[in-house]
Amino acid sequence: MPERKTKRGDERTPLTGDFDVLICGASFAGLAVARELAGATREDGSPARVLMTDRYEIGERQTSACGIPTAWLEAMDLMGSHRQTFPELVVTTPHGTSRWPLPWTFSTFDYPELCRLLFEQSDCEFETAKVNGRTGNTVHTDRGDLTAPLIVDALGWRRILAGDGGFQPPEAPLSRGLEVHPNGSGDDLAIWIDRDIVPAGYGWSFPARDELRIGVGSFDPRFHVKDNTVKLAEDLGSDAVRYQGNWIPHRIRPAAEEGIFFAGDSAGHCLPLTAEGIRTALYFGLACGRELRDVVEGRQTRDEALKAYGSFSDRHAWKFRWMLRAQKVVPRVWPPLLNRVVSTMQRRRLVTWAFGHYLRIAPPEFAGQAPRPRVRRREREAAAA
Ligand SMILES: Cc1cc2nc3c(=O)[nH]c(=O)nc-3n(C[C@H](O)[C@H](O)[C@H](O)COP(=O)(O)OP(=O)(O)OC[C@H]3O[C@@H](n4cnc5c(N)ncnc54)[C@H](O)[C@@H]3O)c2cc1C
């Protein structure tokens, strides 16, 4: 059982207040937003008041298998959380096993440690509180109401702060994923594309030094993955212990709506074909945080930031839509033919081309990109007058 660190009952004291920025959700997307706001000052030079909230303590509840391109860990200065690196992806179908020589490496990391390191890069306040909803610029939590002109929904697939009430599975465009975390070790980052494991989706085993993360993801939200997750773990000689699962959004949604900024799963920023959503949550979280900083420091208005961030996300939408199309097609391909395609991907030139494009959807260099020139809005308006 995961250790509960979050305060409960009487320990949950009332929480209210006005802030410059309110970041709801303290996982990948929320922490990336907070990182970009570190040291932000208001136009009068005073420190910006940024509050981040989550129903759990930071890093308390792991939300994924924690696989990511290694370059993202390096670019974000998060190698302290690194567990294991893989130069190949091992793909098994009912007709054979192929080893894809990746042009860049993939790594697994420790979730609590990554969250701790990322939080250290920010200087915002943090409070545990469960977000229940929103009215205008006020977010309602189980500890009280919080108000801010700049509000970020980094709460995951539910998109709680949206006016439409968010998503309801299983009708919504969601995949479902479940994994177990037995003790053990391995050398291969492995996936299985096999209709006996899941009709549409894949199974995986991600070693993380002294632990394996074995799971099944279904693109069809109605397909229950528990039995097959247990079976895959048993087939791999591991115990089905320490479960972790969630819904995974597989359709991109507006990243700026009704005055709210959405980043990560709340905006459907998870890549539909692979269900890779960590680096995209970081990527869009950084982009969102940079726009917010420009507002706080007086270089643009909130509406300008909403427009800029919304357009930034929209510019990526066609890539997400292509991946969604591929997600629908792959399960329909005749398995022997699919195996031929999987096998062809062992050619270095082909895999380099494909994975080069794939990485560029959310490239790690973005983490180190210099902020835009720091001209305050007041100075800009004075210059224009
Ligand atoms: C089984 C599984 C394995 C996966 N493996 C990988 C992988 O290896 N690599 C990869 O790239 N992607 C993986 N993904 C996808 C990835 O986990 C998500 O895309 C990613 O976590 C999105 O990050 P996020 O910050 O947007 O949302 P989340 O990580 O979901 O964080 C949302 C945060 O909001 C908080 N929250 C939610 N509701 C409330 C509320 N009402 N009040 C207060 N706080 C709230 C949560 O506690 C959480 O901290 C996996 C998904 C699943 C389900």
The ligand as a Gaussian input file, in Angstrom:
#p B3LYP/6-31G(d) Opt

LIG

0 1
 C       -0.607000       2.999000     -16.273000
 C       -0.040000       4.202000     -16.983000
 C        1.295000       4.203000     -17.378000
 C        1.814000       5.304000     -18.063000
 N        3.125000       5.302000     -18.426000
 C        3.670000       6.358000     -19.058000
 C        5.057000       6.382000     -19.366000
 O        5.814000       5.462000     -19.050000
 N        5.543000       7.470000     -20.036000
 C        4.756000       8.526000     -20.378000
 O        5.256000       9.490000     -20.984000
 N        3.433000       8.537000     -20.057000
 C        2.870000       7.502000     -19.390000
 N        1.548000       7.522000     -19.034000
 C        0.759000       8.734000     -19.301000
 C        1.144000       9.797000     -18.244000
 O        1.043000       9.221000     -16.959000
 C        0.242000      11.041000     -18.281000
 O        0.080000      11.483000     -19.593000
 C        0.879000      12.124000     -17.396000
 O        0.895000      11.695000     -16.051000
 C        0.145000      13.462000     -17.521000
 O        0.684000      14.366000     -16.594000
 P       -0.234000      15.511000     -15.955000
 O        0.649000      16.292000     -15.048000
 O       -0.982000      16.219000     -17.019000
 O       -1.369000      14.735000     -15.139000
 P       -1.227000      13.698000     -13.897000
 O        0.131000      13.102000     -13.869000
 O       -2.406000      12.815000     -14.021000
 O       -1.376000      14.653000     -12.638000
 C       -2.587000      15.228000     -12.244000
 C       -2.399000      15.713000     -10.812000
 O       -3.619000      16.334000     -10.408000
 C       -3.984000      15.844000      -9.136000
 N       -5.433000      15.889000      -9.046000
 C       -6.322000      15.215000      -9.807000
 N       -7.558000      15.530000      -9.436000
 C       -7.455000      16.417000      -8.419000
 C       -8.402000      17.145000      -7.634000
 N       -9.737000      17.006000      -7.794000
 N       -7.935000      18.009000      -6.709000
 C       -6.596000      18.185000      -6.514000
 N       -5.679000      17.508000      -7.216000
 C       -6.102000      16.644000      -8.158000
 C       -3.424000      14.441000      -9.063000
 O       -3.224000      14.047000      -7.700000
 C       -2.112000      14.584000      -9.827000
 O       -1.045000      14.937000      -8.987000
 C        0.992000       6.431000     -18.353000
 C       -0.349000       6.426000     -17.943000
 C       -0.867000       5.329000     -17.258000
 C       -2.293000       5.355000     -16.797000

